[in-house]
Amino acid sequence: MSSLFDSISKLKNLLDADCKIEKVQPPVFASDAEVNIVIVTIACPDGKKQTIKAYREAQALREFIKNIDK
């Protein structure tokens, strides 16, 4: 699988497992400026927290997060 989709795929799997996005750095709606890294913190029902870091696919991950609830 392409690294372009690794972070999005991992996030989809966690969301399907009823985990919730807790924090996105930098905030998705704060700016549409080009970013080099996105860090997403996810809280899962079992109390564990997961972190996804996206580098090359940072913009794609931000767009995916923007469109989750649409």
Residue pairs with C-beta under 8 A, 6 or more apart in sequence:
1 9
3 56
3 57
4 56
4 57
4 60
5 57
5 60
6 57
7 38
7 40
7 52
7 53
7 54
7 57
7 61
8 57
8 60
8 61
8 64
10 52
11 21
11 40
11 42
11 52
11 61
11 64
11 65
14 42
14 44
14 50
14 52
15 21
15 42
15 68
17 44
17 45
18 44
18 45
19 42
19 43
19 44
19 45
19 50
20 42
20 43
21 40
21 41
21 42
21 65
21 68
22 41
22 42
22 43
22 49
23 40
23 41
24 38
24 39
24 40
24 41
24 62
24 65
25 38
25 39
25 40
25 41
26 35
26 38
28 62
28 65
28 66
29 66
34 59
35 58
35 59
35 62
36 55
36 58
37 53
37 54
37 55
37 58
38 53
38 54
38 58
38 61
38 62
39 51
39 52
39 53
39 54
40 51
40 52
40 53
40 54
40 61
40 65
41 49
41 50
41 51
42 49
42 50
42 51
42 52
43 49
44 50
52 61
54 60
54 61
